[in-house]
Amino acid sequence: MNTLYCKGYVKTKYPVYLSNDTQLKDLHKLLPTPRKRFVVIDANVAELFPDLVKEFQKEGTHIFPINASEKNKSLKGLEEIFDAIFALQPCRDDILIAIGGGMIMNLGGLAASLIMRGMRFYYVPTTLTGQIDASMGSKQAVNYKEAKNWLGMFNDPEFCYINPRLLATTSEREFNSQAIEGIKLCLATDKSLFLESFESLKSLTPHYSEELTSFIERMIQSKIAVVDEDLTEENYGMSMLYGHTIGHAVEMLDHQHINHGEGVGLGMLAAARISCLLGLAEESLVATHEEVLRRLSLPTKIPKHISPSSIIKKLGHNKKNYEGEVRFVLLEDVGKMVQENGLYYRTVPTNIIEAAIKKGY
């Protein structure tokens, strides 16, 4: 088992364990044995990995299966966890284990952070996005009304346990759309890693292999490098949000058909077009983004029923905005973010945003 260390918001560092244990026995050895343990788990994961659930049940752990939907990533979803845990008379020495994708980790992490001013919690990501992105950065949040991740805080898990074997039941569509979260960061910050990773995209599958393990480890190292420099995303760390500005808007407007990764992919493509419209990048940057999406079999066109005006309106709910200005992370080339007055983001006029969106249909 390899161990990497990620900068924390509360702790100096917390461990990220990379395991290939076929039975996940090392996970149980890592976990403490407090008075009570609560597992917040994606309901689908609970069905797909019954042995994992049975092992926790043997140890007297309380299991709370949750449907991993944006609807449940909400105050109501938090309240349901609070009700279930408080019915069991918890104390601050108890622990919470979040098993699932980014939504479950966000929800479980925020719940644990708020219960009695905070109980220890642990991440066991079961999606590619969770393993290479959401499990690092200490961000805990839920959606509020029409705004994504609007309510939350920074707090650290005690550790994150990553095992590629947990991805085996991921569908091809989900796996490919989740890979974009790693590629996104490479596109923004590391050209050589992007080129190296780009070549492996055609052959990557969710089934365990040394190639998959290597890809995950490279993506984790890339994310840790950015987190170590700017954990709270004040400047350079906003590279972690590349493609998310328009991507979140598209996802929220059509979350029944567009998943998070697909939305981010479309948002990255729109951001590349904005760079070109502003004269900051060559058209080849757009072509590179299109080729990434095609290689991952992701959509390259915004659904026609989503109007440009509705996307523009939705951008007003972005938490990174300031006094009505929409901030974008933009690239001048692969691996090189646009920097203006020492800032790695810039505001973009509405007419340029709208023109870039219109090119996306």
N, C-alpha and C positions, 0 to 999 in steps of 0.2 A: 504494500500500500504506500503510495507516494503522498507526501504532505506538502502543500503550498500554504502560504500565509497571506491573508488579505488585510489591508488596513481597515480598522473599525472606527466607528464614530465615538463609541464609549471606550472600547478596549484599544490598546495600541495595535494589536493584531489578533485575528482569530484564524484557526486552522481550517483548511479546505482539504479534506481527505479524498484521494482518488483511489478507488478500489475496483478490483475485478472479481471479488469473491462471488462465486456462483450462488451461494446460499445466503449471502448478506450476514453471515454470522459475526463478522468483525464489527458491523454496526451495533449490534447488541452489546458487544464488549466495550465499545466506546461510550455508550450511554450510562449515566449514573443511575443509582437505584434509590430515588427519593420516596417519600411516603406515597405520593400519587404521581402517575404519568398520564398525560392526556395527548392523544394522537388525533390531530385534525388531518383527515386524509381525503383526497379526491375519491368520490364514490366509485368511479370507473377503475381507479387503481386498486381499490379494495377488492373489487370483483376479479380483476386480472391477476392479482398476486395474493390469492387466499392464504398461501403459506406464510407470507409476511405478516398478515393480519393475525393468523393463528398463533404465531410466535409471540406477538405482542400480548395477545389475550392470555397466553399461558403465564405471563408475568404480571397479570392483574391490571394491565393498562386499559384505560377507558378510551374506546374508539368512537370518533365522531365523523362518519362519512358525510361529505358535502358535495353537492353538484357544482363542479368547477365552471360556473358561468359568470358573465359580467353582472348579471342580475344579483347574484349572491355576494359579489364583491362590493358590499354596501353596508350602510349602518344597520340595516335589518339583518344582514348576514353576521355582522359582529354581535348583535344582540342575541342571536340564536346560540352562538358559541358561549357568550357570557352566561345565558340562562342554563345551558347544559353543564358548564363547569361549576357555577355557583351552587347548583343543586347537589353537588358532590362535596361541598364544604372544603374548598381548596385552601392552601396556605402558600406563602411566598416561596417556600422551599420546594414546592412541586415544580414539575417541568412540563413544557408543551413541545410536541414534535410535529412539525408540519411536513406532510408527505404528499407531494403532487407537483404541479407546475407553478409558474410565477404567481397566478391568482391565489392559490392555496397558501403559498409562502407569504405573500403580502397580507392576506387575511389573518392567517394564524400568527404571524409575527406581530401584527398590530394588536391583535387580541391579547397576546402574551405580554406585550409592552404596557398595556393599560390595566390589566388585572392587578389590583393591589399595588399599583405603581410599578409593576414589572415583575414577571417571573422568567426564569431561564427558558430559552427556546432553542430548537435545533432544526436545521433544514435537511430534508432528504428529497432533493428534486428528482422528478421522474419524467421530465420533458427535456428536450435539448435546450430550449430557451432557459429553463430553470437551471440547468447544469452549467451553461456557458455565460449566462447573463444575470438573471434575477437573483441568484444566490449570493452575489457579491455586490456591495454597494450600500448595504445596511438600510435600504429604503423599505418602509412598511407603509401601506396606504390602501384606502378603499375609494371607490368612486362616490361622487355626491351629485345627485340629480343628473345633469347632462355633462358633468365635468369628470374626466378620467383622472384617477389618483389624486383627487383634490384634497382629501383629508388624510393626514398621515404624519409620520415622524421618522427620524433616523434612529435606529437601534440595531445592535449587533446580535446575530445568533451566537450561541456558544461554539458551534462548529457547523460546517456544511459537509455532508457525506455524499459523494458523487460516485455512482456506479453505472457505467454505460449499459450494463445488462438490464437496467430498469427501463431502457428505451425500446426494448424488443417488440413491444406490442403497439408502438406508435405507428400511425398510418403514414404512408409515403407523403401525402399532402401536408400533414402536420409536421413531419420531420423536416421537409424541405422549407416550409415557411418559417420554421424555428431556426434553421441554419442561418437565416438572414441576419439574426441579431449578432452573430459573431462576425460575419462578413461585413456588416455595417461598420463595425469599429475598425476593422482592417482598412476598409475603403477610406475612412476618415483620418487614420493616424499612422498606418504602417504599410507602405506600398509593397515591400518585399514579402511580408506575411500575407498580404492580399494575393499576390501572384502565386505564392506557394499553395495557399488554401484554395484558390480558384481552380487550380488544376485537379484538385481532389474531389470537387463537387459532383462530377458526373458519376463517380463510383461509390460515393458515400451512401450507406443505408443505415436504418436504425438497428440492424442486427450486429451483435458484438463482433468486433474485429480489431486488430491492432491499429489499422488505419483510422477507425472511428475513435479509439482511445487517444491516438496521437492528435487528431483534429480537436477533440474536446480539450486536451491539455494545452494546446497552443492557444485556443480561444480564451481559456481561463487565464493564462499568463498575460494575454493582451488586455483583458478586462482589469486584472489586478494592477497592471502598470498604470492604467488611467486612474483607477480608484486611488492608488497610492499618491498620485500627484494632485488630484482634486476630487475628493470623496463627495462633497456636497454639490458638485456640478455648478460651481459659481462661474467657471470660465472654461479651462481646457476640458474639464469633465463633461461639458455639454456635448462633447463628441459622442457620448453614450446615447444621446437623444437624436443623433443624425437620422433624418427621415421620419421622425416621430411627430413633427409639427402638423404636417398635412396627413401623415399616416394615421394618427389618432383620430383626426376628424373623419376620415373616410371609414375607419373601423367603427366608430360610434354611430355613423349614419346608416351603416348597413352591416351590423354585427351578425346578422343571421346568415350572411353569405361571404363576408370578408373577415378572415380571422386576423389576429394581431400582426403576425409576420407578413401576411399579404398586404395589409395596410401600410406597414413600415416600408415594404418594398416599393409600393406606389409612391409613398412619401419621399423616399430617396430619389426616385426618378424625377419627381417634381422639383426637388431641391437642386438636382443637377441641371434641370432646365432653367431654373431661376439663375443659377451661376452663369449660364450661357447668355441669358437675356440681359444680365447686368454687365456682360463683357469681362467676366472674371475667369472664365474657363472656355476651352475649345469644345466643339460639338462632339468630339471623340469621347468626352466624359459621359455624355448621355448614352452613346453607343455602348460603352463599357457597362453602365448600369443595366441597360436593356439585355445585354448578353448574360449578366449575372442572373437576372430574373428568369430568362429563358432556360438557362442551364439548370435552374432549380424548379422548372415547370410552374413558375408563379405568374400571376396575371401582370400584364404590362399596360393594361388599359383600365381607367377608372370606369366603373359601371355607369352606363348612360343615364340611369334613373336618378343618379346623384348629381344635382346641379352644382355648377361652380359657385353660385350665390350661397347655397346651403353649406358648402365647405368653408367659404369665407366667414360666414356667420359663426360656424362651429369653432373657428380658430380663436374667437374671442374668449373661449373657455380654457385656453391653454394656460397652465399655471406658470409658465416661463415668460409670459407677456409682462410688459411694464407700461402702465398708464396708456393702455390701448394699442401699444406698438407690438407687432408680431415679430418675434425674434427667430431667426433661422441659423442653423449651422450649415455653412456652405463650403464647397470644395473648389479649389482652383485646379487641382489635379488629384489623381489617386494618391491617397496617403498624405495629402497636404490641405489642411483646412485654411479657409480665408481668415486672415487676421487683420483687424482694423483697430488702431489705437490700443494695441495690446490685448484686444478682446477676440475670442474665437467664435463670436456670433455677431450678427448684425441685424438691424431692422430692415425690412423690405417693403417698398411701397405697395399698396393694395393692387394697383394696376398691373404690376409685374407678377405678383402672386396669381392674380386672375388669369393673366396671359399664359403662365406656366401650366396652370390647371387645365385650361382649355386645350392645350397641346396634348393633354393626357388621355383624351377620349379616342 
